[in-house]
Amino acid sequence: IGSVFRHSFVSDRVKVKLVQGDISSYDDVQGVLSGSHLVIHTASLVDVWGRVPPSKITEVNVGGTENVLRACQEEGIQYLVYTSSMEVVGPNIHGDPFFRGNEDTKYTVYHDQAYPLSKSKAEKIVLEANGRKIKGGKTLYTCSLRPTGIYGEGHMLMKDFYEQGLRAGRRVFRIIPSSTEHGRVYAGNVAWMHVLAARQLQERPSALGGQVYFCYDDSPYKSYMDFNMEFLSSCDFRMLGSRPLVPYFLLYMIALLNVLLQWLLHPFCIYAPILNTYTLGVASTTFTVQTDKAQRHFGYRPLFTWEESKQRTIAWVKSLERDRKEG
């Protein structure tokens, strides 16, 4: 369910020790965090398709975060950087656009799925813990980072789209208008932002403590489908249609049918298609971020350019192609 990385710096090298455990077990969390002075809490259970029971999502995302905070308090760990999600904010279930928004943009949040609800609650308790007195008379400082749609090597959803496209003869059928825009961010830049936030949280705790930051880079604003084609086209995939081939109303009815089938089949099997009313709502709603808060507060600039991020992701997609041919 979760993994915790502990590191120590030796000259210019980093030693990493991987300890596998269950973040929903306090004993596991306390054991691995004992002796630490800073935690980057990235462990989370991501599911918006119904593959995992809502109770399990809450147990991991909320209960696990409570365990991390308790361990920080009891072990005297002063610094915590939490990996949140754009879905703490939205897109909301009413489809209201979030256009070039920032951390202070007013936006009405509506959640009805376990994942965004759990991430929202977890972020709330992390931020509320900022300034709390902990063991040894120390003070706990926390901040939260909200990635938009993460992409890059090893992205399993991208692999799913790749395999679906293969089954369709390397064709991708447009179902979302190209005018819909989403913010995307390369995984390497998300990681780099965490490193910088962790450094500055220790040096300027009063400035970063209690703050939230969107993760961003120079990746272009496009619909999810058009953005994915930046990589899939390298394997001769092609998008069909300049406009959606299926009317939105019909697409919504299919998504609603999937939700109904999921409910009916739940006692017998797990039916969890990618398309449901929630994922359709997210894909159909513009959600883009434009902010420089991370740059102003802790000097963040993307470590990887858009072109570097694109080429690295394309190389990984092409490796899927080679693996398929060799297999």
Secondary structure by P-SEA (a helix, b strand, c coil): cbbbbbbbbcccbbbbbbbbcccccaaaaaaaacccccccccbbbbbccccccaaaaaaaaaaaaaaaaaaaaaacccbbbbbcccccccccccccccccccccbbbbbbbccaaaaaaaaaaaaaaaaccccccccbbbbbbbbbbccccccccaaaaaaaaaaaaaccbbbbcccccbbbbbbbaaaaaaaaaaaaaaaaacccccccbbbbbccccccccaaaaaaacccccccccccccccccaaaaaaaaaaaaaaaaaacccbbbbccccaaaaaaaabbbbbbcccccccccccccccaaaaaaaaaaaaaaaaaaaaac
